[in-house]
Amino acid sequence: MTELHASLKCAHKFSLNWGYLNAIASGVSAIDLGALALRNLHDARQFVLEYGFDLAQPAAPAIIARAHREAVGFIASTFLEPGQAALIPPEVRTPDDPLQLLVYASRRGLQADALRMWSCAVLKVMHGIFYIDNNLKLRHFNTIREQVFASLDEVIRSDGGQYYLTHGDTCLPLLHFDRKNNKGRNSILLKLLQKAAYLAADVYDHLGVRMIFNTRFECLLALQTLQRAHLLSVTNVDSQRTRNTLLDMEAAKEVFCKYRPMLERSEAYPAELLQRMDQELLAHSEQQTRSDNPHSGEGFSSIQVTVRKMIHLHASDAGGSSLPIFAAQDAAAQESAEPDYDVGFFFEYEIQLMDKASHDLSLSGPASHEAYKRRQVETARLRVLGRELLRWMDEHSAAAVA
């Protein structure tokens, strides 16, 4: 065994990569880095091993190559104008070994800058792809979807093509009902790339429902209906992700208290009364601005709630024991307290409530979904390509035209 001695000797010049070390020590997001700090392919292979890919495994190089091809295609189709894909250097677009991009991304210098910038862009997207492909929860997505919508289907019912939100004696008519069964792969990737926290932040809208009612007061009553059905509670709602740009709750309380006797005396469904209440509510409401989403357009109004639901998998489906190793054990027993209990984990989905007027506004203009997606793409494009590469592209696109 080699004897160890304290030493700071170095075969090369003794130096520190201040930019890279500062990023690690200061919590700079990987997507905001302009370069890596690898010296050669040997470093690149060690980096990949610690990242999670053992190149001695036959499948690993193929997985990396497939992610590289997908990343290049995603950049070309999402962030580049027609013809700009030709600006991607062939060494980056079709490398003999995708690991070479890690070395290119670490080099600086006049001749190396284009390779570095394009390699960084492709590697950022590859990182997002690996995150998606290795999200264990999404491997059980069909089971998750089945259990989430089983609960929602108990309260969202249809009769003759008309949907209702119903629980107990309450039956609220829906003007429109959207059910998001899954989020497309490119949409997930785009959302990861534009988020400030990059891949540390989860995507919460893989699944969800949007319920559109005629009035804002019906949205308020829908909240209560969901709460009474126990789909919403203070324990299963992610309070940090609740967004209410629809209802001034204080003003709504005043109007509701004023009209409650009339609501109680109504024999039929009080549609006209609810509209009158809405008019008074809008006259007394302060604008609700808690959105926290930089891509939401001005005028977009809704109540958005992120709900945590415990999903159950049979232990055999989860590929492990029924309880995690750190689960509490019965000290008096020789085995787990609940040896046959399903494996459980929490999955978050979204419920969005809107009134007709707000929904109509969201169909066009800055509050529309199309405008929202364009803003998302612009944010992700800037973060993936970076200002330096965007300037380089402008210069070389202009030179090509000239």
N, C-alpha and C positions, 0 to 999 in steps of 0.2 A: 504494500500500500504506500502510495506516494506521501511523503511527509509535507505538511502544509506550513508555509511561512507567510507572514504578513508582507504584502508587496503592492506597489503601485506601478510596477514596470509595465511598459507597453511596447509592442513591436513597432508601432507607428507613432506619429506625433500625438502627444498627450493632449486631447481636446475634448470638449463637451458639446453635444448638439443642443444648444440652449433653446432653440425654438421647439424642438420635439419634446425635450424634458419639461419645458414650461407648459406645453399642452397637457402632458400627463399630470403634472403637479397641480395645475390650475383648473382642470376639468374642462378643457376645450373639446368640443365635439369633434369626432373623427371626420365628419363631413365638412368641417370648416378648415381642415388642414390643407396646406398647399404642397406638402411633400412628406414622404416617409424618411426613415433613417436606417436603411439597409445598405450594406457595403457591396454585397455580391450574391450570387445564386445560393451559396451555402447559407448565408444569413436568411435568404428568402425561404429556403426549405425549413429552417428552424422556426421561422415566423409562422409558416403554414402549419407545422406540426403543433405548435402551441395554440394556434387558432382553432385547431380541431381536426385537421386532415392528416392522416398518416399516409404518406405517399407510397409506402410499402404495400398498402392495401390496393388491389387491382382496380377497385371502383373509384378511388379518390381522384386520380387525374381526370377521369371522364366526367365526374361531377363538377370539378373546377372548370373544365373546358366548356361544359354545357352552360354553366353560370356566366362564363365570359361571353359566349355567343349571345345569350339572352340580354346581357347588360349592354353590349354594343348595339343590338337591335333596338332596345328600349330607348337608348340615348338618341339614336338616329330618328326614330319615329315620334318621339315625344318632345325633344328639345331642339332639334335641328330643322332648319328650313330645307326645302328641296334642293339637292345638289351639295349641301354642306357636309354630308357624310363622307364625301371625297376628301375632306380636310383631315379626317382621322388618319394618322400615319399608318402605313401597312404593318409596321412592327407592333402596333397596338391593336389594330383591327383584326389581323390574322397572324398572331405570333406563333412561332414553332412551339413555344412553351409559355403558357399564360403566367407562370411564376416570374418570367422576365419582367412583367409589368411592375412587380414590386421593386425591382432594381431600378427600372426607368423612373419610377415615382420618387426615388431617393436621390436622383442626380440633378445637379444644377449647372447651368452654363449656357451660353448662347446656343450651342448646337443641341443641347439636351433638353431645353425648356419645353419644346413642343411635346416631346415624348413624355416628360414628367407630367405636364398638365393633363394631357389626354389619358395617361395611365391612371392618374389620380381620379379622374372622372369615372372611368370604367370600374375601378376598384371600389369606389363608393357605392355604385349601383350593385356590384357583385355582393358586397357586404349586406345590402338590403335583401337580396335574393336568398342568401344563405340564412338570414334571419327568418324569412318566410318558410323556407323549406325545412327548417329545424324547429319550428314551433310545434311542440308536442300536442298542445290543445287542438290545433287545427287538424291533426291526424284523426281526431275523433269528431270531426265537424258534423257528420250526419247525425250522430247520437246527440250532440249538443243542440242542433237545430230542432230535432224531434222533441226534446224535453222543453226547450224554451217555448216553442209554439204550442205545445200541449197545454201549457198554463194559459197562454193568451187566447187559445181557441175556446177556453171555458167562458170567457167574458165577451169575446167578439163573435157575435152570432149573426146569421143572415136569415132573412125571411122574404121569399119572393124577389131576390136580387137586392133587397135593402139591408144594409149592414147596421147593426146596433151594438153599442157598448152596454152590457147589461150585467147587473148583479142584484139579487134580491128583487125589490119592487122597482128599482131604477132601470130605465131602458132609454138610453140616449141615441137618437138617430144620427148616423154618420152620413155626411155628404160624400165622403171619399175615404177609402182605406187602402193604404199601401203597405205591403209586406216585403221587407228586404230579406230574401232567402240566403243570400251570400254576397260578399264583396269580391269583385273580380280581382285577379292577381295583379294586373297592372295598376288598378286603383289602390290596392294595398301598398304596392311598392311606391307609388307616387306620394301617398299620404305619409309613409315613413320618411321619405327623402325630404319632404318640406317641413316636417316637424322640427321645432327648435331643439328638442331633446334627442333628435335623430332616432336611433333604434332602441333607445332605452324606454321610449314611450310606446305603450301598446296602442293598437288600433281597436277602438271600442264599438265600431258600427259594422262589424261583420254581419250581425243580425239586428233586426229592429222592425218597428212598425211606426207608421205615420197615420194619425187619425185627424181628419178634418171635419169640424163641426160648423154649424151655421154661425154661431156666436162665440164670443170670448167667454161668456158665462158658462156655456156648455163645456168649454175646455176646463174651467174650474170645477164643474160638477164631474167631469171625467176623471180629474185627479182624485176627487173624493171616492168615486166608484172604484177606481183601481186600488186605492188605499183600503177600502172596506173589503175588497176581494183579496187583500194581502199580497197583491202583486207589487205594490209599493209600500215601503215602510222606512222608518228612519234607519233601520239596520241594514237594509239591502240596497239603499240608494247611495251612489257615490256622490257625496255632497260637493266635492271639489269640481265635479263635471256638470252639475246642474246649471242650466242656462235658461233664464226667464226674461225674454224680451217682449212678452205678450201682455202680462197682467201686472198692474199696480195693485198689490194685494191689499193695501190699506184702503184705497179707493173702492176696490171690489167689495170689501167688507162693509163699508158704509152703504153702498148701493144695495147689497144683498139684504142687509138688516131692514132697510126701508121697504123693500118689496117682498120680504118673506111672507107676510100675511096673505098677500095676493097669490103668491105661489102655492101656499098651503090650501087656498080656497079653489084653486083651478081644478076643474073636473077633467078637461082634456089637456093634451100636451100644450104648455103655454108658450108657443113659438113666438107670437107677437109680443108678449110680455118680456121675453128674454131679449128680443131685439131692442125694445125700449130701454131695458136695463143696460144693454151694451152702449146705446147712445149716451146715456147719462154717465156711464163708466168712462167713456172716451173723453167726455167733457171735463171730467175731474181728475183724470189720470196724469201722473208724471211719466215722462218717457222712460221706458225700461231699457237700460243699455248694457246689462251684464251679458256680454256675448263671449269675450275672451278669445274669439276665433278671428284672427286677422283677415281671413278670407271671406267672412260673411259680409254681404253687401249691405249698404245703408238701407234701412227700411225693412229688413228681414225680421219678422216677428214670430216667435214660437215659444213653447215651453218644451225643453229637451231634458230628459231625465235618463241617466245611465243606471241600469239596474244590474245588481250582482245576483246571479242565480247559481245555486249549487248543482252541479252536474254529477250524476252518478254513473260510474262504469263498474261492470263486474270485474273483479280482480284479474280474472283470466284475460279479459279484453285489454286491461291496462298493462298487462305484462309484468305484474309484480304482486307483492303481498297485498292483502286487503287494507292494512294500515301502514302508514309510513314508519320508518325506523324510529323516528323521534316522537311517535304518538304516545299518549299517556297509557300506561299499562296498569292492570289491576295487580297491586302488590301481593294480594292474597292468592292470586291464581298463577298457574304455571304457564299460561299462554295469554295471548292478547285478550283484552276485555271483550272485543267484538270481532272474533276471528273471521266471521263470514260476512261482515258488513262490506258494502260496495266501496270502491275507491271514489272519493269525492274531490272536486276542485271547483273553484268559482269561475264563472264565465260572465262577462259583461255584455249587455246588449242595450239598445237605445229605444226609448219611447218618445215620440215627438207629437205634440198637440198643436193644432193651428185652427184658427177660424177662417171662414170663407174669404173674407176681405184680405187677410194676410196671405192666404194661399194664392189668391188671384194676383197679388203684387209680386209674388215669387216666380211667376211664370215668365216674366220679362224684365229687362232693365238690370240694374246693379244687384238686385236681390235674387236674380234668377240662378238656377243651378248651373247653367252654362257659364255665366259670368263668374260664379264661384270656382268652377273647375279651371277656368283660364287663370284666375289669380293663383290657384294652387300650383299650376304648371309653371308660372313665372317665378314663384318663390323657389320651387324645387330646381328649376333650371339654373337660377343664380347660385344656389348652394352647391349643386353638383359640378357645374362647369367652372364657377368662380369668375370674378371680374377680370382676372389676368387672362384666362383663356378666352373669355368673351371679347376682350380687346384684340387678342391675337386673331380670332376668327374674323372680326370686322376688317382688320388690316389685310388678311390673306384673301378674304372674299372680294374686297375692293381691288386687290392686285390681280385676281383672276379675271375680273370683269374688264379691267383696263388692258 
